[in-house]
Amino acid sequence: MQSYQLLLKEFLMGRVYDYRIELKYSQERMAEALHISPRSYVDLEHGKYFFSASTFIFFLSTLPEKESLQLLKELRAFIERIDQNDSS
């Protein structure tokens, strides 16, 4: 279970950073959008903190619908690859 969490954390860390840059948000603005403190956001971006379910929902809501759906598709494919590797 822990390896799953680490892999998901790495996957989402990269995505949240990329989207923050794409949206031209400061770390403070992204923290505001996610309804977390700026310190928590910095920790999230640097892998010291992992998304809660509510933070993830707020993250999805910052994205245009098409990008939000794309991220969910990428996440599903990522999880399927992990499952396949675990069963091998």
N, CA, C and O atoms as CSV, one atom per row, in Angstrom:
chain,resi,resn,atom,element,x,y,z
A,1,MET,N,N,0.818,-1.190,0.000
A,1,MET,CA,C,0.000,0.000,0.000
A,1,MET,C,C,0.864,1.257,0.000
A,1,MET,O,O,0.546,2.232,-0.681
A,2,GLN,N,N,1.947,1.235,0.756
A,2,GLN,CA,C,2.786,2.424,0.836
A,2,GLN,C,C,3.411,2.753,-0.519
A,2,GLN,O,O,3.517,3.927,-0.873
A,3,SER,N,N,3.827,1.741,-1.284
A,3,SER,CA,C,4.416,2.021,-2.596
A,3,SER,C,C,3.382,2.672,-3.512
A,3,SER,O,O,3.726,3.548,-4.305
A,4,TYR,N,N,2.126,2.254,-3.411
A,4,TYR,CA,C,1.042,2.876,-4.156
A,4,TYR,C,C,0.970,4.358,-3.833
A,4,TYR,O,O,0.899,5.193,-4.735
A,5,GLN,N,N,0.990,4.685,-2.553
A,5,GLN,CA,C,0.892,6.073,-2.132
A,5,GLN,C,C,2.075,6.883,-2.634
A,5,GLN,O,O,1.901,8.018,-3.078
A,6,LEU,N,N,3.267,6.323,-2.571
A,6,LEU,CA,C,4.447,7.040,-3.056
A,6,LEU,C,C,4.370,7.298,-4.547
A,6,LEU,O,O,4.700,8.390,-5.012
A,7,LEU,N,N,3.935,6.296,-5.300
A,7,LEU,CA,C,3.816,6.466,-6.747
A,7,LEU,C,C,2.744,7.497,-7.102
A,7,LEU,O,O,2.945,8.330,-7.986
A,8,LEU,N,N,1.614,7.437,-6.416
A,8,LEU,CA,C,0.559,8.416,-6.666
A,8,LEU,C,C,1.010,9.815,-6.278
A,8,LEU,O,O,0.700,10.787,-6.966
A,9,LYS,N,N,1.740,9.914,-5.181
A,9,LYS,CA,C,2.236,11.215,-4.747
A,9,LYS,C,C,3.162,11.808,-5.803
A,9,LYS,O,O,3.053,12.990,-6.131
A,10,GLU,N,N,4.067,11.002,-6.332
A,10,GLU,CA,C,4.976,11.474,-7.375
A,10,GLU,C,C,4.211,11.895,-8.632
A,10,GLU,O,O,4.503,12.928,-9.234
A,11,PHE,N,N,3.244,11.092,-9.010
A,11,PHE,CA,C,2.433,11.390,-10.189
A,11,PHE,C,C,1.731,12.735,-10.029
A,11,PHE,O,O,1.793,13.585,-10.917
A,12,LEU,N,N,1.067,12.921,-8.897
A,12,LEU,CA,C,0.286,14.136,-8.689
A,12,LEU,C,C,1.152,15.348,-8.391
A,12,LEU,O,O,0.792,16.464,-8.767
A,13,MET,N,N,2.280,15.157,-7.729
A,13,MET,CA,C,3.198,16.271,-7.463
A,13,MET,C,C,3.596,16.963,-8.764
A,13,MET,O,O,3.549,18.187,-8.880
A,14,GLY,N,N,3.981,16.157,-9.723
A,14,GLY,CA,C,4.383,16.710,-11.012
A,14,GLY,C,C,3.246,17.420,-11.708
A,14,GLY,O,O,3.436,18.479,-12.306
A,15,ARG,N,N,2.063,16.838,-11.631
A,15,ARG,CA,C,0.908,17.438,-12.305
A,15,ARG,C,C,0.516,18.769,-11.668
A,15,ARG,O,O,0.234,19.736,-12.376
A,16,VAL,N,N,0.498,18.823,-10.343
A,16,VAL,CA,C,0.072,20.059,-9.682
A,16,VAL,C,C,1.059,21.179,-9.977
A,16,VAL,O,O,0.654,22.322,-10.189
A,17,TYR,N,N,2.335,20.868,-9.994
A,17,TYR,CA,C,3.342,21.882,-10.321
A,17,TYR,C,C,3.168,22.353,-11.763
A,17,TYR,O,O,3.146,23.553,-12.037
A,18,ASP,N,N,3.045,21.387,-12.688
A,18,ASP,CA,C,2.890,21.743,-14.106
A,18,ASP,C,C,1.663,22.625,-14.335
A,18,ASP,O,O,1.730,23.611,-15.070
A,19,TYR,N,N,0.541,22.266,-13.701
A,19,TYR,CA,C,-0.671,23.057,-13.877
A,19,TYR,C,C,-0.536,24.434,-13.230
A,19,TYR,O,O,-1.048,25.418,-13.763
A,20,ARG,N,N,0.143,24.512,-12.094
A,20,ARG,CA,C,0.343,25.820,-11.462
A,20,ARG,C,C,1.107,26.746,-12.407
A,20,ARG,O,O,0.753,27.913,-12.576
A,21,ILE,N,N,2.149,26.212,-13.012
A,21,ILE,CA,C,2.948,27.006,-13.953
A,21,ILE,C,C,2.110,27.372,-15.180
A,21,ILE,O,O,2.133,28.515,-15.639
A,22,GLU,N,N,1.377,26.398,-15.703
A,22,GLU,CA,C,0.532,26.640,-16.878
A,22,GLU,C,C,-0.521,27.713,-16.592
A,22,GLU,O,O,-0.806,28.551,-17.448
A,23,LEU,N,N,-1.093,27.685,-15.397
A,23,LEU,CA,C,-2.115,28.660,-15.017
A,23,LEU,C,C,-1.517,30.013,-14.616
A,23,LEU,O,O,-2.231,30.992,-14.403
A,24,LYS,N,N,-0.180,30.033,-14.522
A,24,LYS,CA,C,0.543,31.246,-14.108
A,24,LYS,C,C,0.140,31.690,-12.699
A,24,LYS,O,O,0.014,32.880,-12.412
A,25,TYR,N,N,-0.058,30.688,-11.828
A,25,TYR,CA,C,-0.404,30.951,-10.437
A,25,TYR,C,C,0.861,30.972,-9.598
A,25,TYR,O,O,1.789,30.200,-9.840
A,26,SER,N,N,0.897,31.849,-8.620
A,26,SER,CA,C,1.955,31.788,-7.609
A,26,SER,C,C,1.620,30.620,-6.683
A,26,SER,O,O,0.515,30.080,-6.729
A,27,GLN,N,N,2.564,30.243,-5.857
A,27,GLN,CA,C,2.285,29.187,-4.881
A,27,GLN,C,C,1.168,29.625,-3.937
A,27,GLN,O,O,0.325,28.817,-3.546
A,28,GLU,N,N,1.167,30.889,-3.580
A,28,GLU,CA,C,0.131,31.404,-2.682
A,28,GLU,C,C,-1.250,31.331,-3.333
A,28,GLU,O,O,-2.229,30.955,-2.688
A,29,ARG,N,N,-1.320,31.694,-4.613
A,29,ARG,CA,C,-2.605,31.644,-5.328
A,29,ARG,C,C,-3.090,30.209,-5.476
A,29,ARG,O,O,-4.284,29.942,-5.347
A,30,MET,N,N,-2.177,29.286,-5.744
A,30,MET,CA,C,-2.561,27.882,-5.868
A,30,MET,C,C,-3.046,27.354,-4.521
A,30,MET,O,O,-4.023,26.608,-4.465
A,31,ALA,N,N,-2.380,27.731,-3.448
A,31,ALA,CA,C,-2.811,27.320,-2.106
A,31,ALA,C,C,-4.227,27.820,-1.842
A,31,ALA,O,O,-5.063,27.097,-1.299
A,32,GLU,N,N,-4.479,29.046,-2.226
A,32,GLU,CA,C,-5.811,29.625,-2.055
A,32,GLU,C,C,-6.848,28.822,-2.845
A,32,GLU,O,O,-7.929,28.531,-2.332
A,33,ALA,N,N,-6.526,28.469,-4.078
A,33,ALA,CA,C,-7.439,27.700,-4.921
A,33,ALA,C,C,-7.715,26.317,-4.339
A,33,ALA,O,O,-8.806,25.773,-4.510
A,34,LEU,N,N,-6.723,25.749,-3.652
A,34,LEU,CA,C,-6.859,24.407,-3.068
A,34,LEU,C,C,-7.409,24.443,-1.649
A,34,LEU,O,O,-7.650,23.401,-1.040
A,35,HIS,N,N,-7.605,25.647,-1.129
A,35,HIS,CA,C,-8.128,25.825,0.233
A,35,HIS,C,C,-7.204,25.223,1.286
A,35,HIS,O,O,-7.647,24.585,2.241
A,36,ILE,N,N,-5.900,25.445,1.080
A,36,ILE,CA,C,-4.903,25.024,2.050
A,36,ILE,C,C,-3.976,26.207,2.312
A,36,ILE,O,O,-4.004,27.201,1.587
A,37,SER,N,N,-3.167,26.091,3.339
A,37,SER,CA,C,-2.243,27.174,3.656
A,37,SER,C,C,-1.108,27.200,2.632
A,37,SER,O,O,-0.797,26.179,2.020
A,38,PRO,N,N,-0.488,28.374,2.448
A,38,PRO,CA,C,0.661,28.439,1.541
A,38,PRO,C,C,1.765,27.449,1.946
A,38,PRO,O,O,2.388,26.832,1.083
A,39,ARG,N,N,2.003,27.299,3.232
A,39,ARG,CA,C,3.023,26.355,3.709
A,39,ARG,C,C,2.664,24.921,3.307
A,39,ARG,O,O,3.522,24.157,2.866
A,40,SER,N,N,1.388,24.571,3.464
A,40,SER,CA,C,0.947,23.228,3.062
A,40,SER,C,C,1.127,23.021,1.569
A,40,SER,O,O,1.500,21.935,1.126
A,41,TYR,N,N,0.859,24.073,0.788
A,41,TYR,CA,C,1.039,23.940,-0.658
A,41,TYR,C,C,2.505,23.712,-1.003
A,41,TYR,O,O,2.822,22.846,-1.818
A,42,VAL,N,N,3.391,24.473,-0.395
A,42,VAL,CA,C,4.827,24.299,-0.653
A,42,VAL,C,C,5.227,22.865,-0.292
A,42,VAL,O,O,5.966,22.216,-1.033
A,43,ASP,N,N,4.737,22.380,0.842
A,43,ASP,CA,C,5.033,21.005,1.246
A,43,ASP,C,C,4.468,20.002,0.243
A,43,ASP,O,O,5.107,18.992,-0.052
A,44,LEU,N,N,3.277,20.276,-0.280
A,44,LEU,CA,C,2.675,19.387,-1.276
A,44,LEU,C,C,3.528,19.357,-2.538
A,44,LEU,O,O,3.810,18.288,-3.080
A,45,GLU,N,N,3.934,20.529,-2.998
A,45,GLU,CA,C,4.717,20.613,-4.228
A,45,GLU,C,C,6.077,19.942,-4.076
A,45,GLU,O,O,6.636,19.449,-5.056
A,46,HIS,N,N,6.611,19.918,-2.868
A,46,HIS,CA,C,7.919,19.309,-2.628
A,46,HIS,C,C,7.831,17.885,-2.087
A,46,HIS,O,O,8.847,17.299,-1.713
A,47,GLY,N,N,6.623,17.329,-2.043
A,47,GLY,CA,C,6.455,15.930,-1.668
A,47,GLY,C,C,6.435,15.646,-0.184
A,47,GLY,O,O,6.506,14.485,0.218
A,48,LYS,N,N,6.341,16.672,0.640
A,48,LYS,CA,C,6.292,16.453,2.088
A,48,LYS,C,C,4.863,16.236,2.567
A,48,LYS,O,O,4.641,15.788,3.691
A,49,TYR,N,N,3.908,16.550,1.725
A,49,TYR,CA,C,2.489,16.494,2.049
A,49,TYR,C,C,1.801,15.831,0.872
A,49,TYR,O,O,2.213,16.023,-0.273
A,50,PHE,N,N,0.761,15.057,1.132
A,50,PHE,CA,C,0.023,14.410,0.056
A,50,PHE,C,C,-1.391,14.966,0.014
A,50,PHE,O,O,-1.918,15.411,1.034
A,51,PHE,N,N,-1.997,14.942,-1.147
A,51,PHE,CA,C,-3.363,15.417,-1.314
A,51,PHE,C,C,-4.327,14.714,-0.364
A,51,PHE,O,O,-4.293,13.492,-0.223
A,52,SER,N,N,-5.172,15.487,0.274
A,52,SER,CA,C,-6.350,14.906,0.903
A,52,SER,C,C,-7.390,14.801,-0.209
A,52,SER,O,O,-7.211,15.365,-1.288
A,53,ALA,N,N,-8.459,14.090,0.053
A,53,ALA,CA,C,-9.513,13.975,-0.967
A,53,ALA,C,C,-10.072,15.349,-1.316
A,53,ALA,O,O,-10.289,15.652,-2.489
A,54,SER,N,N,-10.306,16.185,-0.302
A,54,SER,CA,C,-10.880,17.501,-0.588
A,54,SER,C,C,-9.896,18.385,-1.359
A,54,SER,O,O,-10.308,19.132,-2.246
A,55,THR,N,N,-8.606,18.309,-1.034
A,55,THR,CA,C,-7.612,19.094,-1.769
A,55,THR,C,C,-7.559,18.650,-3.223
A,55,THR,O,O,-7.443,19.480,-4.125
A,56,PHE,N,N,-7.644,17.349,-3.451
A,56,PHE,CA,C,-7.640,16.838,-4.821
A,56,PHE,C,C,-8.863,17.345,-5.591
A,56,PHE,O,O,-8.751,17.716,-6.759
A,57,ILE,N,N,-10.018,17.360,-4.946
A,57,ILE,CA,C,-11.233,17.861,-5.600
A,57,ILE,C,C,-11.071,19.341,-5.946
A,57,ILE,O,O,-11.433,19.767,-7.043
A,58,PHE,N,N,-10.529,20.119,-5.016
A,58,PHE,CA,C,-10.306,21.535,-5.306
A,58,PHE,C,C,-9.292,21.696,-6.444
A,58,PHE,O,O,-9.427,22.595,-7.274
A,59,PHE,N,N,-8.277,20.822,-6.480
A,59,PHE,CA,C,-7.313,20.880,-7.579
A,59,PHE,C,C,-8.010,20.629,-8.910
A,59,PHE,O,O,-7.798,21.369,-9.871
A,60,LEU,N,N,-8.833,19.597,-8.973
A,60,LEU,CA,C,-9.562,19.316,-10.213
A,60,LEU,C,C,-10.447,20.493,-10.618
A,60,LEU,O,O,-10.607,20.784,-11.803
A,61,SER,N,N,-11.016,21.162,-9.623
A,61,SER,CA,C,-11.911,22.276,-9.941
A,61,SER,C,C,-11.173,23.514,-10.450
A,61,SER,O,O,-11.797,24.410,-11.020
A,62,THR,N,N,-9.847,23.577,-10.252
A,62,THR,CA,C,-9.081,24.711,-10.790
A,62,THR,C,C,-8.833,24.549,-12.285
A,62,THR,O,O,-8.501,25.513,-12.975
A,63,LEU,N,N,-8.995,23.334,-12.773
A,63,LEU,CA,C,-8.685,23.040,-14.171
A,63,LEU,C,C,-9.914,23.184,-15.056
A,63,LEU,O,O,-11.041,22.976,-14.606
A,64,PRO,N,N,-9.693,23.538,-16.306
A,64,PRO,CA,C,-10.813,23.484,-17.252
A,64,PRO,C,C,-11.320,22.036,-17.318
A,64,PRO,O,O,-10.554,21.094,-17.120
A,65,GLU,N,N,-12.592,21.875,-17.592
A,65,GLU,CA,C,-13.208,20.543,-17.570
A,65,GLU,C,C,-12.445,19.533,-18.425
A,65,GLU,O,O,-12.237,18.396,-18.002
A,66,LYS,N,N,-12.038,19.930,-19.597
A,66,LYS,CA,C,-11.326,19.015,-20.501
A,66,LYS,C,C,-10.009,18.540,-19.870
A,66,LYS,O,O,-9.664,17.362,-19.963
A,67,GLU,N,N,-9.284,19.451,-19.237
A,67,GLU,CA,C,-8.020,19.083,-18.600
A,67,GLU,C,C,-8.247,18.236,-17.353
A,67,GLU,O,O,-7.461,17.338,-17.053
A,68,SER,N,N,-9.316,18.523,-16.635
A,68,SER,CA,C,-9.656,17.739,-15.462
A,68,SER,C,C,-9.956,16.288,-15.857
A,68,SER,O,O,-9.491,15.349,-15.211
A,69,LEU,N,N,-10.732,16.124,-16.916
A,69,LEU,CA,C,-11.036,14.775,-17.405
A,69,LEU,C,C,-9.778,14.078,-17.920
A,69,LEU,O,O,-9.600,12.877,-17.714
A,70,GLN,N,N,-8.914,14.826,-18.584
A,70,GLN,CA,C,-7.659,14.249,-19.078
A,70,GLN,C,C,-6.799,13.765,-17.917
A,70,GLN,O,O,-6.219,12.682,-17.978
A,71,LEU,N,N,-6.719,14.567,-16.863
A,71,LEU,CA,C,-5.944,14.163,-15.688
A,71,LEU,C,C,-6.510,12.887,-15.075
A,71,LEU,O,O,-5.750,11.998,-14.689
A,72,LEU,N,N,-7.818,12.786,-14.981
A,72,LEU,CA,C,-8.435,11.577,-14.426
A,72,LEU,C,C,-8.155,10.357,-15.311
A,72,LEU,O,O,-7.941,9.257,-14.803
A,73,LYS,N,N,-8.156,10.550,-16.621
A,73,LYS,CA,C,-7.826,9.445,-17.532
A,73,LYS,C,C,-6.368,9.014,-17.346
A,73,LYS,O,O,-6.066,7.821,-17.319
A,74,GLU,N,N,-5.470,9.995,-17.219
A,74,GLU,CA,C,-4.060,9.681,-16.999
A,74,GLU,C,C,-3.875,8.964,-15.670
A,74,GLU,O,O,-3.083,8.027,-15.570
A,75,LEU,N,N,-4.597,9.399,-14.661
A,75,LEU,CA,C,-4.514,8.773,-13.349
A,75,LEU,C,C,-5.013,7.336,-13.407
A,75,LEU,O,O,-4.404,6.443,-12.818
A,76,ARG,N,N,-6.107,7.108,-14.108
A,76,ARG,CA,C,-6.638,5.749,-14.253
A,76,ARG,C,C,-5.623,4.851,-14.972
A,76,ARG,O,O,-5.385,3.723,-14.542
A,77,ALA,N,N,-5.033,5.336,-16.046
A,77,ALA,CA,C,-4.036,4.555,-16.787
A,77,ALA,C,C,-2.817,4.273,-15.912
A,77,ALA,O,O,-2.258,3.177,-15.949
A,78,PHE,N,N,-2.413,5.262,-15.133
A,78,PHE,CA,C,-1.279,5.106,-14.224
A,78,PHE,C,C,-1.557,4.002,-13.208
A,78,PHE,O,O,-0.702,3.149,-12.970
A,79,ILE,N,N,-2.742,4.014,-12.611
A,79,ILE,CA,C,-3.120,3.000,-11.622
A,79,ILE,C,C,-3.195,1.628,-12.269
A,79,ILE,O,O,-2.776,0.639,-11.668
A,80,GLU,N,N,-3.716,1.553,-13.473
A,80,GLU,CA,C,-3.796,0.263,-14.177
A,80,GLU,C,C,-2.397,-0.303,-14.431
A,80,GLU,O,O,-2.182,-1.510,-14.317
A,81,ARG,N,N,-1.435,0.586,-14.781
A,81,ARG,CA,C,-0.061,0.123,-14.985
A,81,ARG,C,C,0.538,-0.405,-13.687
A,81,ARG,O,O,1.233,-1.422,-13.693
A,82,ILE,N,N,0.277,0.270,-12.588
A,82,ILE,CA,C,0.769,-0.197,-11.299
A,82,ILE,C,C,0.184,-1.559,-10.980
A,82,ILE,O,O,0.902,-2.463,-10.554
A,83,ASP,N,N,-1.125,-1.711,-11.186
A,83,ASP,CA,C,-1.802,-2.987,-10.921
A,83,ASP,C,C,-1.210,-4.104,-11.776
A,83,ASP,O,O,-1.002,-5.215,-11.288
A,84,GLN,N,N,-0.941,-3.819,-13.037
A,84,GLN,CA,C,-0.365,-4.824,-13.928
A,84,GLN,C,C,1.024,-5.224,-13.470
A,84,GLN,O,O,1.372,-6.405,-13.504
A,85,ASN,N,N,1.828,-4.250,-13.041
A,85,ASN,CA,C,3.176,-4.550,-12.555
A,85,ASN,C,C,3.134,-5.347,-11.265
A,85,ASN,O,O,3.976,-6.217,-11.046
A,86,ASP,N,N,2.171,-5.061,-10.415
A,86,ASP,CA,C,2.035,-5.788,-9.148
A,86,ASP,C,C,1.602,-7.234,-9.365
A,86,ASP,O,O,1.981,-8.118,-8.596
A,87,SER,N,N,0.803,-7.481,-10.419
A,87,SER,CA,C,0.327,-8.830,-10.665
A,87,SER,C,C,1.324,-9.671,-11.461
A,87,SER,O,O,1.147,-10.882,-11.596
A,88,SER,N,N,2.363,-9.038,-11.984
A,88,SER,CA,C,3.368,-9.768,-12.777
A,88,SER,C,C,4.370,-10.474,-11.894
A,88,SER,O,O,5.280,-11.133,-12.397
